[in-house]
Structures are given as C-alpha cells and as structure tokens.
Amino acid sequence: MVIGIAILKRGEIMLQLNSVSYQKGKSDLIQSVSATVQPGDRLTIFGPNGAGKSTLMRLMAGIIQPSSGTITYDDSLSGKNAIGYIPQQLALFENLTVKEHLRFYQKMIGSKTNPFMNEMIETLQLKDFWNKRIDELSGGMKRKVNLTVGMIQQPKIVFLDEPFVGVDLAAKHDMLNWLNRLNSRGVTIVFVTHDWQVIHELADKMWLMENGDLLHEATVDEVVHDHIELPDTSSALQKMISFHRY
C-alpha cells in the first residue's frame, strides 16, 4: 500500500490523486478517488451534504493526509506558501480591526504589503472598513476578510470551502471578480459550493460526489444540459442537478 505525497516536474498536471482514500474511525469518508487538476483550472466539487467534498479538498490542500493512495503535486507547489486554503469556518479574531488582522497574518508568514496585496484590498473594497473591528462587520464583509487572509501569500492554487455562505450580492460580485481575475493570471481555483450562480460564474469543470465517491468529472455545460450519466444509486446528487435544470 502506497500512502503520501510526491512532487512532479512542472508540466500539465497541477495536482494528481491516485486511489486516495480517507478513513476516520470505522467510516470511509473518501473512497479510492483518482483524478487530476490541471494548471489554471476553475473546478467545483459538487454533491449533497456528507458527500466528502470538504474532506477531499482538505486532502488536496495538505491539511490532512490520506489513509491510502497518493497525492502528487507539480513542483510549482513545493514552496510553503504556494497553496491557499480558505475554510468555511471563519478564521478571524473578533477583537481585531481589518487592518490589524491583515498585518498579523502578513507578519506570521513573513510577507510585506505589495502591489498584489493592495490590489486585493481595493478589489474587495476593504479600505472603507480598514479600522473596523471584525465583530462590527457584516457576514459578507467577514467573508471578504477571510478570503484575503487565505490569499496573502499569493498562492498558485487556492482551495475554498463554501466561501459565499451568508454573502450578499454586492460582496459576492467583488469576490467573484477577484477570483476570476486571479484565475486569468494562472491561479488554479478549486471550491465547494451549492450556489449555482457561483458555479456558472466561477467554474468550468465539476467533480460530482456522493458517499465519498467521485462519480463523474464533467464540464459545467455537460452537467447543466444533461450530457452525463450517473449511477442509479446517486439519488441525492441526481435531485440536486435536476432541480437546477428545471
């Protein structure tokens, strides 16, 4: 049995999963997933609650290690700051201001204010809230700060777990604008969401999951226009897709 991670020479594969499984106790949360993420992908992992989406993404981000199988990374991801991860749970200190927050995380990773950082702050319209404490912000503004914290290091690939939960339309627009701008510069985007508007605006590819299995890889267009076949056992996933079509 082979377990662990490895580094590929730089090329057409950003990240590769080979028979990756993950168990917690006696539960099989991820079951022998094999798939590839290519440089510049805009990929969403889609499925019902409990499908294993967040667990799979945490595995790819290196937050947790597989129980079996291997995850292989392009050598552009070998640097300590090359991978960004934005969890669904807000990783924020309520008593700090937005400015203090970003300065804290910059210091923690050894980063200084730079054109990338300034552009991100401007695009996400954080400057108007610079001296506001986190506990004074709306849910949407907190999500923007959470996104910024996870990208201070200018990652080559970023993983986002339900980044738009509780976000109003204006905040969603700013966040989508920033993520698509980064992708146009070569940053690979992998995210989990149930929001079809976000899927249409931020994804080209979909991984369809249920019960820890990766059932199908397809383009968003193929999924929306019913050009895929799923096993009869994937009833919850079928309902989620069918509901959107009609």
C-alpha positions as CSV (number, residue, x, y, z in Angstrom):
1,M,0.0,0.0,0.0
2,V,1.4,3.4,-1.0
3,I,0.5,6.4,1.1
4,G,1.6,10.0,1.0
5,I,2.5,12.9,-1.3
6,A,5.1,13.4,-4.1
7,I,6.3,16.2,-6.3
8,L,6.1,16.2,-10.1
9,K,8.3,18.1,-12.5
10,R,6.5,21.3,-13.7
11,G,4.1,20.5,-16.6
12,E,0.5,20.0,-17.4
13,I,-0.6,18.5,-14.1
14,M,-1.0,20.7,-11.1
15,L,-2.2,18.0,-8.7
16,Q,-3.0,14.3,-9.1
17,L,-4.9,12.0,-6.9
18,N,-4.2,8.3,-7.2
19,S,-6.6,5.9,-5.4
20,V,-6.9,8.3,-2.5
21,S,-8.9,7.1,0.4
22,Y,-9.5,8.5,3.9
23,Q,-11.0,6.8,6.9
24,K,-12.0,8.3,10.2
25,G,-12.6,5.6,12.8
26,K,-14.6,3.0,11.0
27,S,-16.1,5.4,8.5
28,D,-14.8,5.6,4.9
29,L,-15.1,9.3,4.1
30,I,-13.3,9.2,0.8
31,Q,-13.2,6.0,-1.3
32,S,-10.3,5.4,-3.8
33,V,-10.5,8.7,-5.7
34,S,-8.3,9.2,-8.7
35,A,-8.4,12.5,-10.6
36,T,-6.3,15.3,-11.9
37,V,-6.3,19.1,-11.5
38,Q,-4.6,21.0,-14.3
39,P,-2.9,24.4,-14.1
40,G,-5.5,27.2,-14.4
41,D,-8.5,25.0,-13.8
42,R,-11.7,26.5,-12.4
43,L,-13.1,23.5,-10.6
44,T,-16.0,23.0,-8.3
45,I,-16.6,19.9,-6.2
46,F,-20.3,19.3,-6.1
47,G,-22.6,17.0,-4.2
48,P,-25.1,16.6,-1.3
49,N,-24.1,17.2,2.3
50,G,-21.9,14.4,3.6
51,A,-20.6,13.5,0.2
52,G,-17.0,14.1,1.2
53,K,-16.4,17.3,-0.7
54,S,-14.7,19.2,2.1
55,T,-12.7,16.2,3.2
56,L,-11.4,15.7,-0.3
57,M,-10.5,19.3,-0.6
58,R,-8.6,19.2,2.7
59,L,-6.7,16.2,1.5
60,M,-5.7,18.1,-1.7
61,A,-4.7,21.2,0.3
62,G,-2.5,19.1,2.5
63,I,-4.5,19.8,5.7
64,I,-5.0,16.1,6.3
65,Q,-3.2,13.1,5.0
66,P,-4.7,10.2,3.0
67,S,-5.2,6.8,4.7
68,S,-4.1,5.2,1.4
69,G,-3.2,6.3,-2.1
70,T,-1.0,9.2,-3.2
71,I,-1.4,12.9,-3.9
72,T,1.2,14.2,-6.3
73,Y,1.9,17.9,-6.8
74,D,3.5,20.0,-9.6
75,D,6.9,21.3,-8.3
76,S,5.5,24.9,-8.5
77,L,3.5,23.9,-5.4
78,S,6.6,22.8,-3.4
79,G,7.0,26.2,-1.7
80,K,5.4,26.6,1.7
81,N,3.1,29.4,0.6
82,A,2.1,28.0,-2.8
83,I,-1.2,26.5,-1.6
84,G,-4.0,28.7,-0.2
85,Y,-6.9,27.3,1.8
86,I,-10.0,29.2,2.9
87,P,-12.1,27.2,5.3
88,Q,-15.9,27.6,5.6
89,Q,-15.5,28.4,9.3
90,L,-14.2,31.9,9.6
91,A,-10.7,32.0,10.9
92,L,-10.9,35.6,12.3
93,F,-10.2,37.3,15.6
94,E,-13.3,39.3,16.5
95,N,-11.4,41.9,18.6
96,L,-9.0,43.0,15.8
97,T,-9.6,45.5,13.1
98,V,-9.4,44.6,9.4
99,K,-6.0,46.4,9.2
100,E,-4.7,44.6,12.4
101,H,-5.9,41.3,11.0
102,L,-4.1,41.5,7.7
103,R,-0.9,42.9,9.3
104,F,-1.0,40.0,11.8
105,Y,-1.2,37.3,9.1
106,Q,1.4,39.1,6.9
107,K,3.8,39.0,9.8
108,M,3.0,35.4,10.5
109,I,4.0,34.3,7.0
110,G,6.8,36.8,6.6
111,S,5.0,38.9,3.9
112,K,5.1,42.6,3.3
113,T,2.5,44.9,1.7
114,N,3.0,44.7,-2.1
115,P,1.1,45.5,-5.3
116,F,-0.8,42.2,-5.1
117,M,-2.0,42.9,-1.6
118,N,-3.0,46.5,-2.4
119,E,-5.0,45.3,-5.5
120,M,-6.8,42.6,-3.4
121,I,-7.7,45.2,-0.7
122,E,-9.0,47.6,-3.4
123,T,-10.9,45.0,-5.4
124,L,-12.6,43.6,-2.3
125,Q,-13.3,47.1,-1.1
126,L,-11.8,46.6,2.3
127,K,-10.2,50.0,2.7
128,D,-13.5,51.6,3.8
129,F,-13.6,49.2,6.7
130,W,-9.9,49.4,7.5
131,N,-10.3,50.4,11.1
132,K,-13.5,48.5,11.8
133,R,-13.3,45.5,14.3
134,I,-14.2,42.2,12.9
135,D,-17.2,41.9,15.3
136,E,-18.6,45.2,13.7
137,L,-18.6,43.8,10.2
138,S,-21.5,42.2,8.2
139,G,-21.3,38.5,7.3
140,G,-20.3,39.4,3.8
141,M,-17.5,41.6,4.9
142,K,-16.2,38.9,7.2
143,R,-16.1,36.5,4.2
144,K,-14.1,39.1,2.3
145,V,-11.6,39.4,5.1
146,N,-11.5,35.6,5.4
147,L,-10.7,35.4,1.7
148,T,-8.0,38.0,1.9
149,V,-6.3,36.2,4.9
150,G,-6.2,33.0,2.9
151,M,-4.5,34.6,-0.1
152,I,-2.0,37.0,1.4
153,Q,0.8,34.6,0.4
154,Q,-0.1,34.8,-3.3
155,P,-0.9,31.1,-3.8
156,K,-0.5,29.2,-7.1
157,I,-3.6,27.2,-6.2
158,V,-6.4,28.1,-3.8
159,F,-9.0,25.9,-2.2
160,L,-12.2,27.5,-1.0
161,D,-14.8,25.7,1.2
162,E,-18.3,27.3,0.8
163,P,-16.7,30.8,0.5
164,F,-20.0,32.6,-0.3
165,V,-22.2,31.4,2.6
166,G,-24.0,34.4,4.1
167,V,-22.7,36.8,1.4
168,D,-24.9,39.5,-0.2
169,L,-24.9,40.1,-3.9
170,A,-22.5,43.1,-3.8
171,A,-19.9,41.2,-1.7
172,K,-20.4,38.1,-4.0
173,H,-19.7,40.3,-7.0
174,D,-16.5,41.6,-5.5
175,M,-15.3,38.1,-4.5
176,L,-16.1,36.6,-7.9
177,N,-14.4,39.5,-9.7
178,W,-11.2,39.0,-7.7
179,L,-11.1,35.2,-8.0
180,N,-11.7,35.3,-11.8
181,R,-9.0,38.0,-12.1
182,L,-6.5,35.7,-10.3
183,N,-7.5,32.8,-12.5
184,S,-6.9,34.8,-15.6
185,R,-3.3,35.2,-14.4
186,G,-2.9,31.5,-14.0
187,V,-4.1,30.8,-10.4
188,T,-5.9,27.5,-10.1
189,I,-9.3,27.7,-8.3
190,V,-10.9,24.7,-6.5
191,F,-14.0,25.3,-4.5
192,V,-17.1,23.7,-2.8
193,T,-20.5,25.4,-3.2
194,H,-24.2,24.6,-3.6
195,D,-24.7,28.0,-5.3
196,W,-25.4,27.5,-9.0
197,Q,-24.9,31.2,-9.8
198,V,-21.3,30.9,-8.4
199,I,-20.8,27.7,-10.3
200,H,-21.8,29.3,-13.6
201,E,-19.6,32.4,-13.0
202,L,-16.5,30.7,-11.4
203,A,-16.3,27.1,-12.7
204,D,-15.6,25.3,-16.0
205,K,-15.3,21.8,-14.5
206,M,-17.3,19.9,-12.0
207,W,-16.4,16.8,-9.8
208,L,-19.7,15.1,-8.8
209,M,-19.5,13.3,-5.5
210,E,-21.7,11.2,-3.3
211,N,-21.0,9.0,-0.3
212,G,-17.2,9.6,-0.6
213,D,-17.1,8.5,-4.2
214,L,-16.1,10.7,-7.1
215,L,-18.8,9.6,-9.5
216,H,-18.2,11.8,-12.5
217,E,-16.0,14.5,-13.9
218,A,-17.6,16.9,-16.4
219,T,-17.8,20.4,-17.6
220,V,-20.5,22.7,-16.2
221,D,-22.2,22.8,-19.6
222,E,-22.4,19.0,-19.7
223,V,-24.0,18.8,-16.3
224,V,-26.5,21.5,-16.9
225,H,-27.6,20.2,-20.3
226,D,-27.8,16.5,-19.1
227,H,-24.9,15.2,-21.1
228,I,-23.8,12.9,-18.3
229,E,-24.8,9.6,-16.9
230,L,-24.7,8.9,-13.2
231,P,-25.3,5.6,-11.4
232,D,-28.8,4.9,-10.2
233,T,-27.6,4.9,-6.6
234,S,-26.7,8.6,-6.8
235,S,-30.3,9.7,-6.0
236,A,-29.5,12.8,-3.8
237,L,-27.0,14.1,-6.4
238,Q,-29.4,13.5,-9.2
239,K,-32.1,15.5,-7.4
240,M,-29.7,18.4,-6.9
241,I,-28.8,18.6,-10.5
242,S,-32.3,18.0,-11.8
243,F,-33.7,20.7,-9.6
244,H,-31.3,23.3,-11.2
245,R,-32.2,22.2,-14.7
246,Y,-35.9,22.8,-14.2
